[in-house]
Amino acid sequence: MDNLAEQDLLLLAELDVLFDKVDPVPADLVERVQFAIALEDLDVEVARWERAEELAGVRGAGPNTVTFTVEDLTIMVSFAPAGAGYRFDGWLVPGGPHTVEVRVAGHSSTTAEADEGGRFAVDDVPKGTTQLVVHLANGTGSRPRTIVTPTLML
């Protein structure tokens, strides 16, 4: 029985080495996870991707657009290379004077105010793990609502 257990452990060790070579854990995985959960206000709603397949594999220099949704809000953002980073042009539907925060790992957040039509723009967004946080102006009841998107790797 001990011989079988030793063989199992040897096989598992060999599989571990194989997986480390074929599919290694990303070096920045811990940083990305910490970034995603480091929101000061943990009472947030997480938006989901819409049409994510359109973004996958796009490597051109032109603008790219991604859309996120929650129950009653759509967030669309177009980003284009600008200088050493990106320019974001976005729209919230329904519109309103909401605050949009752009978080990039290792950098301070940048905020922009959406106009009544829901349009917002942010210049000079650095490259890196990026997330949008939308602070809605008209929360339900007495509690303000905050929407957060999944992270983008720019």
PyMOL CGO cylinders between C-alpha atoms (Angstrom):
from pymol import cmd
from pymol.cgo import CYLINDER

trace = [
    CYLINDER, 0.00, 0.00, 0.00, 2.85, 2.40, 0.83, 0.3, 1, 1, 1, 1, 1, 1,
    CYLINDER, 2.85, 2.40, 0.83, 4.45, 1.68, -2.55, 0.3, 1, 1, 1, 1, 1, 1,
    CYLINDER, 4.45, 1.68, -2.55, 1.22, 2.68, -4.32, 0.3, 1, 1, 1, 1, 1, 1,
    CYLINDER, 1.22, 2.68, -4.32, 1.01, 5.93, -2.35, 0.3, 1, 1, 1, 1, 1, 1,
    CYLINDER, 1.01, 5.93, -2.35, 4.63, 6.74, -3.24, 0.3, 1, 1, 1, 1, 1, 1,
    CYLINDER, 4.63, 6.74, -3.24, 3.91, 6.08, -6.94, 0.3, 1, 1, 1, 1, 1, 1,
    CYLINDER, 3.91, 6.08, -6.94, 0.85, 8.35, -6.74, 0.3, 1, 1, 1, 1, 1, 1,
    CYLINDER, 0.85, 8.35, -6.74, 2.91, 11.13, -5.19, 0.3, 1, 1, 1, 1, 1, 1,
    CYLINDER, 2.91, 11.13, -5.19, 5.61, 10.73, -7.84, 0.3, 1, 1, 1, 1, 1, 1,
    CYLINDER, 5.61, 10.73, -7.84, 3.01, 10.85, -10.63, 0.3, 1, 1, 1, 1, 1, 1,
    CYLINDER, 3.01, 10.85, -10.63, 1.42, 13.96, -9.11, 0.3, 1, 1, 1, 1, 1, 1,
    CYLINDER, 1.42, 13.96, -9.11, 4.83, 15.65, -8.85, 0.3, 1, 1, 1, 1, 1, 1,
    CYLINDER, 4.83, 15.65, -8.85, 5.52, 14.90, -12.52, 0.3, 1, 1, 1, 1, 1, 1,
    CYLINDER, 5.52, 14.90, -12.52, 2.10, 16.28, -13.51, 0.3, 1, 1, 1, 1, 1, 1,
    CYLINDER, 2.10, 16.28, -13.51, 2.84, 19.43, -11.49, 0.3, 1, 1, 1, 1, 1, 1,
    CYLINDER, 2.84, 19.43, -11.49, 6.09, 19.97, -13.44, 0.3, 1, 1, 1, 1, 1, 1,
    CYLINDER, 6.09, 19.97, -13.44, 4.27, 19.33, -16.74, 0.3, 1, 1, 1, 1, 1, 1,
    CYLINDER, 4.27, 19.33, -16.74, 1.50, 21.82, -15.98, 0.3, 1, 1, 1, 1, 1, 1,
    CYLINDER, 1.50, 21.82, -15.98, 4.02, 24.45, -14.87, 0.3, 1, 1, 1, 1, 1, 1,
    CYLINDER, 4.02, 24.45, -14.87, 5.68, 24.15, -18.29, 0.3, 1, 1, 1, 1, 1, 1,
    CYLINDER, 5.68, 24.15, -18.29, 2.55, 23.88, -20.45, 0.3, 1, 1, 1, 1, 1, 1,
    CYLINDER, 2.55, 23.88, -20.45, 0.18, 26.24, -18.62, 0.3, 1, 1, 1, 1, 1, 1,
    CYLINDER, 0.18, 26.24, -18.62, 2.02, 28.26, -15.97, 0.3, 1, 1, 1, 1, 1, 1,
    CYLINDER, 2.02, 28.26, -15.97, 0.20, 30.46, -13.50, 0.3, 1, 1, 1, 1, 1, 1,
    CYLINDER, 0.20, 30.46, -13.50, 0.40, 34.07, -14.78, 0.3, 1, 1, 1, 1, 1, 1,
    CYLINDER, 0.40, 34.07, -14.78, 3.11, 35.97, -12.92, 0.3, 1, 1, 1, 1, 1, 1,
    CYLINDER, 3.11, 35.97, -12.92, 0.72, 38.84, -12.16, 0.3, 1, 1, 1, 1, 1, 1,
    CYLINDER, 0.72, 38.84, -12.16, -2.26, 36.70, -11.07, 0.3, 1, 1, 1, 1, 1, 1,
    CYLINDER, -2.26, 36.70, -11.07, -2.09, 37.68, -7.41, 0.3, 1, 1, 1, 1, 1, 1,
    CYLINDER, -2.09, 37.68, -7.41, -1.81, 41.38, -8.32, 0.3, 1, 1, 1, 1, 1, 1,
    CYLINDER, -1.81, 41.38, -8.32, -4.81, 41.12, -10.69, 0.3, 1, 1, 1, 1, 1, 1,
    CYLINDER, -4.81, 41.12, -10.69, -6.96, 39.38, -8.08, 0.3, 1, 1, 1, 1, 1, 1,
    CYLINDER, -6.96, 39.38, -8.08, -6.01, 41.90, -5.39, 0.3, 1, 1, 1, 1, 1, 1,
    CYLINDER, -6.01, 41.90, -5.39, -6.80, 44.75, -7.79, 0.3, 1, 1, 1, 1, 1, 1,
    CYLINDER, -6.80, 44.75, -7.79, -10.21, 43.32, -8.63, 0.3, 1, 1, 1, 1, 1, 1,
    CYLINDER, -10.21, 43.32, -8.63, -11.27, 42.99, -5.01, 0.3, 1, 1, 1, 1, 1, 1,
    CYLINDER, -11.27, 42.99, -5.01, -9.62, 46.11, -3.60, 0.3, 1, 1, 1, 1, 1, 1,
    CYLINDER, -9.62, 46.11, -3.60, -12.66, 48.37, -3.98, 0.3, 1, 1, 1, 1, 1, 1,
    CYLINDER, -12.66, 48.37, -3.98, -13.21, 50.48, -0.89, 0.3, 1, 1, 1, 1, 1, 1,
    CYLINDER, -13.21, 50.48, -0.89, -16.99, 50.08, -1.19, 0.3, 1, 1, 1, 1, 1, 1,
    CYLINDER, -16.99, 50.08, -1.19, -17.61, 46.34, -1.41, 0.3, 1, 1, 1, 1, 1, 1,
    CYLINDER, -17.61, 46.34, -1.41, -21.35, 46.91, -1.80, 0.3, 1, 1, 1, 1, 1, 1,
    CYLINDER, -21.35, 46.91, -1.80, -21.18, 46.96, -5.59, 0.3, 1, 1, 1, 1, 1, 1,
    CYLINDER, -21.18, 46.96, -5.59, -23.03, 45.33, -8.45, 0.3, 1, 1, 1, 1, 1, 1,
    CYLINDER, -23.03, 45.33, -8.45, -20.89, 43.59, -11.04, 0.3, 1, 1, 1, 1, 1, 1,
    CYLINDER, -20.89, 43.59, -11.04, -21.72, 44.25, -14.66, 0.3, 1, 1, 1, 1, 1, 1,
    CYLINDER, -21.72, 44.25, -14.66, -21.44, 41.43, -17.18, 0.3, 1, 1, 1, 1, 1, 1,
    CYLINDER, -21.44, 41.43, -17.18, -19.81, 41.42, -20.60, 0.3, 1, 1, 1, 1, 1, 1,
    CYLINDER, -19.81, 41.42, -20.60, -21.93, 41.84, -23.69, 0.3, 1, 1, 1, 1, 1, 1,
    CYLINDER, -21.93, 41.84, -23.69, -20.54, 40.89, -27.10, 0.3, 1, 1, 1, 1, 1, 1,
    CYLINDER, -20.54, 40.89, -27.10, -17.15, 40.10, -25.57, 0.3, 1, 1, 1, 1, 1, 1,
    CYLINDER, -17.15, 40.10, -25.57, -16.24, 38.00, -28.62, 0.3, 1, 1, 1, 1, 1, 1,
    CYLINDER, -16.24, 38.00, -28.62, -15.94, 41.17, -30.72, 0.3, 1, 1, 1, 1, 1, 1,
    CYLINDER, -15.94, 41.17, -30.72, -13.11, 42.36, -28.48, 0.3, 1, 1, 1, 1, 1, 1,
    CYLINDER, -13.11, 42.36, -28.48, -11.26, 39.05, -28.38, 0.3, 1, 1, 1, 1, 1, 1,
    CYLINDER, -11.26, 39.05, -28.38, -8.32, 38.90, -30.73, 0.3, 1, 1, 1, 1, 1, 1,
    CYLINDER, -8.32, 38.90, -30.73, -8.50, 42.56, -31.79, 0.3, 1, 1, 1, 1, 1, 1,
    CYLINDER, -8.50, 42.56, -31.79, -4.95, 43.83, -32.07, 0.3, 1, 1, 1, 1, 1, 1,
    CYLINDER, -4.95, 43.83, -32.07, -5.33, 46.75, -34.46, 0.3, 1, 1, 1, 1, 1, 1,
    CYLINDER, -5.33, 46.75, -34.46, -4.43, 50.35, -33.73, 0.3, 1, 1, 1, 1, 1, 1,
    CYLINDER, -4.43, 50.35, -33.73, -8.00, 51.61, -34.17, 0.3, 1, 1, 1, 1, 1, 1,
    CYLINDER, -8.00, 51.61, -34.17, -10.63, 52.09, -31.50, 0.3, 1, 1, 1, 1, 1, 1,
    CYLINDER, -10.63, 52.09, -31.50, -12.25, 49.09, -29.79, 0.3, 1, 1, 1, 1, 1, 1,
    CYLINDER, -12.25, 49.09, -29.79, -15.63, 49.03, -28.11, 0.3, 1, 1, 1, 1, 1, 1,
    CYLINDER, -15.63, 49.03, -28.11, -16.89, 46.87, -25.27, 0.3, 1, 1, 1, 1, 1, 1,
    CYLINDER, -16.89, 46.87, -25.27, -20.30, 46.82, -23.62, 0.3, 1, 1, 1, 1, 1, 1,
    CYLINDER, -20.30, 46.82, -23.62, -21.26, 45.83, -20.08, 0.3, 1, 1, 1, 1, 1, 1,
    CYLINDER, -21.26, 45.83, -20.08, -24.74, 45.50, -18.61, 0.3, 1, 1, 1, 1, 1, 1,
    CYLINDER, -24.74, 45.50, -18.61, -26.48, 45.13, -15.29, 0.3, 1, 1, 1, 1, 1, 1,
    CYLINDER, -26.48, 45.13, -15.29, -30.20, 44.88, -14.72, 0.3, 1, 1, 1, 1, 1, 1,
    CYLINDER, -30.20, 44.88, -14.72, -31.06, 48.48, -15.64, 0.3, 1, 1, 1, 1, 1, 1,
    CYLINDER, -31.06, 48.48, -15.64, -27.82, 50.04, -16.93, 0.3, 1, 1, 1, 1, 1, 1,
    CYLINDER, -27.82, 50.04, -16.93, -25.70, 49.62, -20.04, 0.3, 1, 1, 1, 1, 1, 1,
    CYLINDER, -25.70, 49.62, -20.04, -22.10, 50.82, -20.07, 0.3, 1, 1, 1, 1, 1, 1,
    CYLINDER, -22.10, 50.82, -20.07, -20.45, 51.15, -23.46, 0.3, 1, 1, 1, 1, 1, 1,
    CYLINDER, -20.45, 51.15, -23.46, -16.86, 52.30, -23.73, 0.3, 1, 1, 1, 1, 1, 1,
    CYLINDER, -16.86, 52.30, -23.73, -14.68, 52.82, -26.77, 0.3, 1, 1, 1, 1, 1, 1,
    CYLINDER, -14.68, 52.82, -26.77, -10.96, 53.01, -26.24, 0.3, 1, 1, 1, 1, 1, 1,
    CYLINDER, -10.96, 53.01, -26.24, -8.31, 54.11, -28.69, 0.3, 1, 1, 1, 1, 1, 1,
    CYLINDER, -8.31, 54.11, -28.69, -4.52, 54.32, -28.38, 0.3, 1, 1, 1, 1, 1, 1,
    CYLINDER, -4.52, 54.32, -28.38, -3.40, 57.80, -27.35, 0.3, 1, 1, 1, 1, 1, 1,
    CYLINDER, -3.40, 57.80, -27.35, 0.16, 58.62, -26.39, 0.3, 1, 1, 1, 1, 1, 1,
    CYLINDER, 0.16, 58.62, -26.39, 1.50, 56.02, -23.96, 0.3, 1, 1, 1, 1, 1, 1,
    CYLINDER, 1.50, 56.02, -23.96, -2.00, 54.82, -23.05, 0.3, 1, 1, 1, 1, 1, 1,
    CYLINDER, -2.00, 54.82, -23.05, -5.61, 55.13, -24.18, 0.3, 1, 1, 1, 1, 1, 1,
    CYLINDER, -5.61, 55.13, -24.18, -8.47, 57.56, -24.54, 0.3, 1, 1, 1, 1, 1, 1,
    CYLINDER, -8.47, 57.56, -24.54, -11.86, 56.33, -23.30, 0.3, 1, 1, 1, 1, 1, 1,
    CYLINDER, -11.86, 56.33, -23.30, -15.12, 57.60, -24.75, 0.3, 1, 1, 1, 1, 1, 1,
    CYLINDER, -15.12, 57.60, -24.75, -18.13, 56.12, -23.05, 0.3, 1, 1, 1, 1, 1, 1,
    CYLINDER, -18.13, 56.12, -23.05, -21.89, 56.18, -22.74, 0.3, 1, 1, 1, 1, 1, 1,
    CYLINDER, -21.89, 56.18, -22.74, -24.24, 55.17, -19.95, 0.3, 1, 1, 1, 1, 1, 1,
    CYLINDER, -24.24, 55.17, -19.95, -27.81, 54.20, -20.79, 0.3, 1, 1, 1, 1, 1, 1,
    CYLINDER, -27.81, 54.20, -20.79, -29.96, 55.53, -19.28, 0.3, 1, 1, 1, 1, 1, 1,
    CYLINDER, -29.96, 55.53, -19.28, -27.95, 58.71, -19.07, 0.3, 1, 1, 1, 1, 1, 1,
    CYLINDER, -27.95, 58.71, -19.07, -27.56, 61.03, -16.16, 0.3, 1, 1, 1, 1, 1, 1,
    CYLINDER, -27.56, 61.03, -16.16, -24.94, 62.94, -14.21, 0.3, 1, 1, 1, 1, 1, 1,
    CYLINDER, -24.94, 62.94, -14.21, -23.18, 59.84, -12.92, 0.3, 1, 1, 1, 1, 1, 1,
    CYLINDER, -23.18, 59.84, -12.92, -19.53, 59.64, -11.85, 0.3, 1, 1, 1, 1, 1, 1,
    CYLINDER, -19.53, 59.64, -11.85, -17.32, 57.22, -13.77, 0.3, 1, 1, 1, 1, 1, 1,
    CYLINDER, -17.32, 57.22, -13.77, -14.07, 56.12, -12.16, 0.3, 1, 1, 1, 1, 1, 1,
    CYLINDER, -14.07, 56.12, -12.16, -11.35, 54.46, -14.21, 0.3, 1, 1, 1, 1, 1, 1,
    CYLINDER, -11.35, 54.46, -14.21, -9.07, 52.26, -12.10, 0.3, 1, 1, 1, 1, 1, 1,
    CYLINDER, -9.07, 52.26, -12.10, -5.74, 50.99, -13.45, 0.3, 1, 1, 1, 1, 1, 1,
    CYLINDER, -5.74, 50.99, -13.45, -3.55, 48.71, -11.33, 0.3, 1, 1, 1, 1, 1, 1,
    CYLINDER, -3.55, 48.71, -11.33, -0.49, 50.55, -10.04, 0.3, 1, 1, 1, 1, 1, 1,
    CYLINDER, -0.49, 50.55, -10.04, -1.92, 54.01, -10.87, 0.3, 1, 1, 1, 1, 1, 1,
    CYLINDER, -1.92, 54.01, -10.87, -4.26, 56.41, -9.15, 0.3, 1, 1, 1, 1, 1, 1,
    CYLINDER, -4.26, 56.41, -9.15, -7.89, 56.44, -10.25, 0.3, 1, 1, 1, 1, 1, 1,
    CYLINDER, -7.89, 56.44, -10.25, -9.24, 58.99, -12.70, 0.3, 1, 1, 1, 1, 1, 1,
    CYLINDER, -9.24, 58.99, -12.70, -12.82, 60.21, -12.56, 0.3, 1, 1, 1, 1, 1, 1,
    CYLINDER, -12.82, 60.21, -12.56, -15.10, 61.79, -15.12, 0.3, 1, 1, 1, 1, 1, 1,
    CYLINDER, -15.10, 61.79, -15.12, -18.63, 63.11, -14.87, 0.3, 1, 1, 1, 1, 1, 1,
    CYLINDER, -18.63, 63.11, -14.87, -21.14, 61.80, -17.38, 0.3, 1, 1, 1, 1, 1, 1,
    CYLINDER, -21.14, 61.80, -17.38, -23.44, 64.42, -18.85, 0.3, 1, 1, 1, 1, 1, 1,
    CYLINDER, -23.44, 64.42, -18.85, -27.25, 64.21, -18.84, 0.3, 1, 1, 1, 1, 1, 1,
    CYLINDER, -27.25, 64.21, -18.84, -27.06, 62.08, -22.00, 0.3, 1, 1, 1, 1, 1, 1,
    CYLINDER, -27.06, 62.08, -22.00, -24.68, 59.66, -20.29, 0.3, 1, 1, 1, 1, 1, 1,
    CYLINDER, -24.68, 59.66, -20.29, -21.56, 60.57, -22.30, 0.3, 1, 1, 1, 1, 1, 1,
    CYLINDER, -21.56, 60.57, -22.30, -18.15, 60.66, -20.60, 0.3, 1, 1, 1, 1, 1, 1,
    CYLINDER, -18.15, 60.66, -20.60, -14.52, 60.82, -21.73, 0.3, 1, 1, 1, 1, 1, 1,
    CYLINDER, -14.52, 60.82, -21.73, -11.21, 60.12, -20.03, 0.3, 1, 1, 1, 1, 1, 1,
    CYLINDER, -11.21, 60.12, -20.03, -7.84, 60.97, -21.58, 0.3, 1, 1, 1, 1, 1, 1,
    CYLINDER, -7.84, 60.97, -21.58, -4.45, 59.46, -20.75, 0.3, 1, 1, 1, 1, 1, 1,
    CYLINDER, -4.45, 59.46, -20.75, -5.58, 56.11, -19.32, 0.3, 1, 1, 1, 1, 1, 1,
    CYLINDER, -5.58, 56.11, -19.32, -2.37, 54.15, -18.69, 0.3, 1, 1, 1, 1, 1, 1,
    CYLINDER, -2.37, 54.15, -18.69, -1.90, 50.61, -19.96, 0.3, 1, 1, 1, 1, 1, 1,
    CYLINDER, -1.90, 50.61, -19.96, -2.59, 47.80, -17.52, 0.3, 1, 1, 1, 1, 1, 1,
    CYLINDER, -2.59, 47.80, -17.52, -5.34, 45.98, -15.68, 0.3, 1, 1, 1, 1, 1, 1,
    CYLINDER, -5.34, 45.98, -15.68, -8.28, 48.37, -15.95, 0.3, 1, 1, 1, 1, 1, 1,
    CYLINDER, -8.28, 48.37, -15.95, -11.74, 48.52, -14.42, 0.3, 1, 1, 1, 1, 1, 1,
    CYLINDER, -11.74, 48.52, -14.42, -14.63, 50.97, -14.62, 0.3, 1, 1, 1, 1, 1, 1,
    CYLINDER, -14.63, 50.97, -14.62, -16.61, 51.90, -11.52, 0.3, 1, 1, 1, 1, 1, 1,
    CYLINDER, -16.61, 51.90, -11.52, -19.86, 53.79, -12.08, 0.3, 1, 1, 1, 1, 1, 1,
    CYLINDER, -19.86, 53.79, -12.08, -21.29, 55.69, -9.11, 0.3, 1, 1, 1, 1, 1, 1,
    CYLINDER, -21.29, 55.69, -9.11, -24.94, 56.28, -9.99, 0.3, 1, 1, 1, 1, 1, 1,
    CYLINDER, -24.94, 56.28, -9.99, -26.35, 59.67, -9.09, 0.3, 1, 1, 1, 1, 1, 1,
    CYLINDER, -26.35, 59.67, -9.09, -29.81, 58.33, -8.34, 0.3, 1, 1, 1, 1, 1, 1,
    CYLINDER, -29.81, 58.33, -8.34, -29.44, 55.22, -6.21, 0.3, 1, 1, 1, 1, 1, 1,
    CYLINDER, -29.44, 55.22, -6.21, -32.43, 53.09, -5.28, 0.3, 1, 1, 1, 1, 1, 1,
    CYLINDER, -32.43, 53.09, -5.28, -33.89, 54.17, -1.94, 0.3, 1, 1, 1, 1, 1, 1,
    CYLINDER, -33.89, 54.17, -1.94, -31.51, 55.90, 0.43, 0.3, 1, 1, 1, 1, 1, 1,
    CYLINDER, -31.51, 55.90, 0.43, -28.53, 53.76, -0.58, 0.3, 1, 1, 1, 1, 1, 1,
    CYLINDER, -28.53, 53.76, -0.58, -26.39, 54.91, -3.52, 0.3, 1, 1, 1, 1, 1, 1,
    CYLINDER, -26.39, 54.91, -3.52, -25.59, 52.29, -6.18, 0.3, 1, 1, 1, 1, 1, 1,
    CYLINDER, -25.59, 52.29, -6.18, -22.15, 51.48, -7.51, 0.3, 1, 1, 1, 1, 1, 1,
    CYLINDER, -22.15, 51.48, -7.51, -21.57, 49.34, -10.59, 0.3, 1, 1, 1, 1, 1, 1,
    CYLINDER, -21.57, 49.34, -10.59, -18.19, 47.76, -11.35, 0.3, 1, 1, 1, 1, 1, 1,
    CYLINDER, -18.19, 47.76, -11.35, -17.12, 46.14, -14.62, 0.3, 1, 1, 1, 1, 1, 1,
    CYLINDER, -17.12, 46.14, -14.62, -14.95, 43.08, -15.05, 0.3, 1, 1, 1, 1, 1, 1,
    CYLINDER, -14.95, 43.08, -15.05, -11.31, 43.96, -15.64, 0.3, 1, 1, 1, 1, 1, 1,
    CYLINDER, -11.31, 43.96, -15.64, -9.88, 44.77, -19.04, 0.3, 1, 1, 1, 1, 1, 1,
    CYLINDER, -9.88, 44.77, -19.04, -6.27, 43.99, -19.89, 0.3, 1, 1, 1, 1, 1, 1,
    CYLINDER, -6.27, 43.99, -19.89, -5.07, 47.00, -21.89, 0.3, 1, 1, 1, 1, 1, 1,
]
cmd.load_cgo(trace, "trace")
